[in-house]
Amino acid sequence: MELKFARTDVDTKPKKADLAKIEATVEKDESVIFYFDRENSHKDLLELQDHFEAKGKSFYMSEVKYGLSDNEYMYQVHIIN
């Protein structure tokens, strides 16, 4: 599974991260917040949730709007050991 991090600039393409990279970050810290781009499918984020909940982690996901347009949002994911 490969997910895209939220863009830091409107004109750039989102950076990609695979599950192993995300998992390594979660194992290193007790609590991690990731921001994912709107181009990620909701299904992939739900698979990410299932993966971490199966490992006994708490997983919280929400949409964060940063503009007035309907497509100006990102996903906030908070994973806690």
Helices and strands as residue ranges (DSSP letters): E 2-4, E 16-18, H 19-28, E 31-36, H 42-54, E 58-65, E 73-80
